[in-house]
Amino acid sequence: MLERMIRLAPPGLGSRLEAELARLQHPELDDTLVRTAGWHEWAERAARRAGLGELAHRIDRRGNQRFAESVIEWLSREPIDAVWGFDGCSAEVFASPAARSTYRILDRTIADWREWNALLAQIAERHGDWLAATDRPVSPETIARNDAEYDAADAILCGSPHVAASLARHSPVPGIAPKTSLLPYCYDGNLFAPAPAIAAPATDAPMRLLFVGQIGVRKGAHLLLEALADIPASEASLTMVGAMQLPPRMVARHADRFTHIPSLPRTQIPGIMQRHDVLVLPSYFEGSAIVLLEALASGLAVIQTRAAGLGATERSGIVLDKPDTDALREAILSLVHDRARLQSLRKAAPDDARRYSFDNYCAGIAALLAETLA
């Protein structure tokens, strides 16, 4: 149906639909093992691309509700050993009578929202000019829904220790820590791989920094622009790939210091990574950013915060304890002025990435299911 829509659409719209589809496709995905429910995901994506954030949010809520209804129907009709749900859309399924005899696994993809609300208040105090209209606290209703998921789940999986710690720190649900465990994410090893040889960085050229993701305050994009403002253009350049979510008036002050590339199909990201030296992700709040693993696999050094998730080690990058403009500037300059260290970090990066292979991720899932369903 979607392929027919692309063929019938006007040339410009058809190419945009094809690019959107390319973001979700994978050659090894077996379509016969995938079930889908409803049209809401596509409507939500269209609304977001059109800048209609509130409409997209309403469609998302309805889509999650409809999908939950479909899953409950499947559970009622078929013998299913385990249901694996993601945060924000699993409460109804986990609480349904149909799931009573099914092992319920919650994949918590981001830290507890109470932590973000506290961080947002700090950002407003220190960097208030950078906040956009969409940077708002998460509602008590959403947080209560998350607590219901924590409570109903038999197991809670987190992509990083930071996420697991935030649940135990903020949620009043009793017994949450014992059923919480770590399942590190993986990257696509077929798509992201280092160049045959990582060339030595030129000492007389700017160090090439890269940021990939939503360009907003949650990911610390404003800190990177502030840090770069005090570094000469002859020493470092910056490319930012992703949807711009910072206020235009603030971005305009730094427009001469970075190149902005809007969202791209994932298949184009490896080529961009191989044209840079360092990925920078100074996030305040994440689950565990897969882009860190993709960058390591591509042979980039990484500068990240601890909250950004599992990624760099001291062999392959610099991990900041917290988001901070001065600390970020110091980390960047330390590599600008020590290209030998930069080269050493880049050479070690692919080896660090191998710990997050797809095979290791599958082994983690297999071990979990073997233990819980025995």
Secondary structure, 3 states (H helix, E strand, C coil): CHHHHHHHCCHHHHHHHHHHHHCCCCCCCCHHHCCCCCCHHHHHHHHHHCCCHHHHHHHHHHHHHHHHHHHHHHHHHCCCCEEEEECCCCHHHHHCHHHCCCEEEEEECCCCHHHHHHHHHHHHHHHHHHCCCCCCCCCHHHHHHHHHHHHHCCEEEECCHHHHHHHHHHCCCCCCCCCEEECCCCCCCCCCCCCCCCCCCCCCCCEEEEEECCECCCCCHHHHHHHHHCCCCCCEEEEEECCECCCHHHHHCCHHHEEEECCCCHHHHHHHHCCCCEEEECCCCCCCCHHHHHHHHCCCEEEEEHHHCCCCCCCCEEEECCCCHHHHHHHHHHHHCCHHHHHHHHHHHHHHHHHHCHHHHHHHHHHHHHHHHC
